[in-house]
Amino acid sequence: MNIGEKKIDRPYRWGIVGGGRTSQVGYKHRLGALMDNTNFRLVASAFDVDAERAKEFGAALNMDTDRCYPDYKTMFAEEAKREDGVEVVDVATPNFLHYEVVKAALEAGLHVICEKPMFFSVKEGEEIKALAEKMNKVVCVTYGFSGFPMLLQMRAMIANGMIGKVNMVDLRYAHGYGCDATADVKAEGQKWRVDPKKVGKSFVLGDLSTHTFYMSELVTSDMKLKEVLCDRQAFVGSRYPLEDNAYVLMRYENGAVGRMWASAVNAGDMSSQHIRIVGSKGSLEWNDRACDTLIYEVQGEPAQVLTRGGDYNDPLTQEQERLGALHFEGLPESWANLYTKFAQVMAAKDRGDEEFIRDMIYPDIDHGIDGIRWINACVKSADQNSTWVRFDADND
Ligand SMILES: NC(=O)c1ccc[n+]([C@@H]2O[C@H](COP(=O)([O-])OP(=O)(O)OC[C@H]3O[C@@H](n4cnc5c(N)ncnc54)[C@H](O)[C@@H]3O)[C@@H](O)[C@H]2O)c1
């Protein structure tokens, strides 16, 4: 049970780049980091591409506006002069800025929490991984849906053989919010998502399916993706050459197969992520509309619905439990579970406890790099008229 007591000696001094007033994701970061009031304190920011709006927003959050900077370079330089300067930075800008901000943050000696998809190329990912190792800092990735406790339960049940050998991995992140083509030119947060220079090689493969792909890595912990075959299309034609819909077939090293449907034009669908893992004896299914439950089906037996908080759940699942059974949790708790782990991993890094970091289940830089591999392999496959592409090849 987690009732918000401290897990590290003192809260980290935390800052944000991006995530300003108009951003889609900024509030989720603040919910995650600040929910327990024991892991992080928000002390500095470069919230916005518009310096005036950044300052106004800092004031509206009751921050010290002298520490709400016009840009990240000024923020890192000014904070480095202070004894109580920022120690951890969160990168919540549009995709094309992640690499340069993360690099500058590590060079300034800060731990980093970065949005997905992390960067554009695996090469950039490997370079940043080497830099983080050199600077003795951690880079965490906000796959924000992966902190739901029932995903850890799914992982434990699969690892314990409760569905037998995994044969099929069935994934879906498909919603209908992208049906309205006019949003691409009107909404600030949508414009860069359909501009290849700013979003990268993909729209929904990066924006949506990197989440669900990481969650599949989380629950099928000992499986390795071998190759993918992807077909992608833009039903809203102005998004071409980016896609607003994609189907991906997957083959795993152990002979299992899978499929992913990623879409922003799944008209009318307001629930989005579904994960079904099918084994030789039974299946486990989770979706984000009923995130507190997990469906367990054994062939030939009545289906069971496991619920969050049930004391039959695995100890690691129970450790994430906050409100107690009967009371609904949701996305804020998922983010807070992740941020708690990020703080613990940073504290372990600072005290040199690598074993603690190895044992912690959280989205780290390797998972960020896998997200880049996923996008680049899928795009390469689709652009080669849907041929099989190895996941671990150089697809940059
Ligand atoms: N983890 C999740 O669940 C999740 C959800 C949504 C978005 N995201 C990711 O978060 C990132 C931001 O997405 P969003 O939807 O919030 O975008 P957005 O366009 O809604 O917001 C971007 C924010 O960054 C600011 N910004 C832009 N350029 C900047 C600069 N040079 N310096 C400082 N701030 C700058 C903008 O002013 C704005 O506040 C993207 O990488 C996206 O993929 C993740």
The ligand as an SDF file (V2000), in Angstrom:
LIG
                    3D

 44 48  0  0  0  0  0  0  0  0999 V2000
    2.9220   10.6290  -22.1140 N   0  0  0  0  0  0  0  0  0  0  0  0
    1.7440   10.9660  -22.5850 C   0  0  0  0  0  0  0  0  0  0  0  0
    0.7130   10.4030  -22.2380 O   0  0  0  0  0  0  0  0  0  0  0  0
    1.6690   12.1050  -23.5700 C   0  0  0  0  0  0  0  0  0  0  0  0
    0.4500   12.7440  -23.8460 C   0  0  0  0  0  0  0  0  0  0  0  0
    0.4630   13.8410  -24.7180 C   0  0  0  0  0  0  0  0  0  0  0  0
    1.6460   14.2630  -25.2790 C   0  0  0  0  0  0  0  0  0  0  0  0
    2.7980   13.5900  -25.0090 N   0  0  0  0  0  0  0  0  0  0  0  0
    4.1030   14.0550  -25.5500 C   0  0  0  0  0  0  0  0  0  0  0  0
    4.4370   15.2450  -24.8580 O   0  0  0  0  0  0  0  0  0  0  0  0
    5.0940   16.1470  -25.7240 C   0  0  0  0  0  0  0  0  0  0  0  0
    4.2790   17.4450  -25.7600 C   0  0  0  0  0  0  0  0  0  0  0  0
    3.0120   17.1390  -26.2910 O   0  0  0  0  0  0  0  0  0  0  0  0
    1.7410   18.0880  -26.0460 P   0  0  0  0  0  0  0  0  0  0  0  0
    0.5870   17.3460  -26.5690 O   0  0  0  0  0  0  0  0  0  0  0  0
    1.7030   18.5640  -24.6320 O   0  0  0  0  0  0  0  0  0  0  0  0
    2.1150   19.2880  -27.0200 O   0  0  0  0  0  0  0  0  0  0  0  0
    1.4750   20.7440  -26.9960 P   0  0  0  0  0  0  0  0  0  0  0  0
    1.7700   21.3480  -28.3010 O   0  0  0  0  0  0  0  0  0  0  0  0
    0.0710   20.6790  -26.5170 O   0  0  0  0  0  0  0  0  0  0  0  0
    2.3370   21.4780  -25.8700 O   0  0  0  0  0  0  0  0  0  0  0  0
    3.7180   21.7260  -26.0570 C   0  0  0  0  0  0  0  0  0  0  0  0
    4.2190   22.6960  -24.9960 C   0  0  0  0  0  0  0  0  0  0  0  0
    5.6190   22.8950  -25.1960 O   0  0  0  0  0  0  0  0  0  0  0  0
    5.8420   24.3090  -25.2870 C   0  0  0  0  0  0  0  0  0  0  0  0
    7.0110   24.5620  -26.1390 N   0  0  0  0  0  0  0  0  0  0  0  0
    7.1070   24.4990  -27.4940 C   0  0  0  0  0  0  0  0  0  0  0  0
    8.3480   24.8350  -27.8870 N   0  0  0  0  0  0  0  0  0  0  0  0
    9.0480   25.1160  -26.7490 C   0  0  0  0  0  0  0  0  0  0  0  0
   10.3710   25.5320  -26.4850 C   0  0  0  0  0  0  0  0  0  0  0  0
   11.2570   25.7400  -27.4690 N   0  0  0  0  0  0  0  0  0  0  0  0
   10.7690   25.7170  -25.1960 N   0  0  0  0  0  0  0  0  0  0  0  0
    9.8790   25.5160  -24.1890 C   0  0  0  0  0  0  0  0  0  0  0  0
    8.5980   25.1310  -24.3870 N   0  0  0  0  0  0  0  0  0  0  0  0
    8.2030   24.9290  -25.6450 C   0  0  0  0  0  0  0  0  0  0  0  0
    4.5520   24.8750  -25.8600 C   0  0  0  0  0  0  0  0  0  0  0  0
    4.4680   26.2590  -25.6450 O   0  0  0  0  0  0  0  0  0  0  0  0
    3.5390   24.0530  -25.0700 C   0  0  0  0  0  0  0  0  0  0  0  0
    3.3980   24.5550  -23.7610 O   0  0  0  0  0  0  0  0  0  0  0  0
    5.1970   15.4330  -27.0620 C   0  0  0  0  0  0  0  0  0  0  0  0
    6.4500   14.8170  -27.1690 O   0  0  0  0  0  0  0  0  0  0  0  0
    4.1030   14.3970  -27.0070 C   0  0  0  0  0  0  0  0  0  0  0  0
    4.3940   13.2570  -27.7950 O   0  0  0  0  0  0  0  0  0  0  0  0
    2.8250   12.5460  -24.1620 C   0  0  0  0  0  0  0  0  0  0  0  0
  1  2  1  0
  2  3  2  0
  2  4  1  0
  4  5  1  0
  4 44  2  0
  5  6  2  0
  6  7  1  0
  7  8  2  0
  8  9  1  0
  8 44  1  0
  9 10  1  0
  9 42  1  0
 10 11  1  0
 11 12  1  0
 11 40  1  0
 12 13  1  0
 13 14  1  0
 14 15  2  0
 14 16  1  0
 14 17  1  0
 17 18  1  0
 18 19  2  0
 18 20  1  0
 18 21  1  0
 21 22  1  0
 22 23  1  0
 23 24  1  0
 23 38  1  0
 24 25  1  0
 25 26  1  0
 25 36  1  0
 26 27  1  0
 26 35  1  0
 27 28  2  0
 28 29  1  0
 29 30  1  0
 29 35  2  0
 30 31  1  0
 30 32  2  0
 32 33  1  0
 33 34  2  0
 34 35  1  0
 36 37  1  0
 36 38  1  0
 38 39  1  0
 40 41  1  0
 40 42  1  0
 42 43  1  0
M  CHG  2   8   1  16  -1
M  END
$$$$
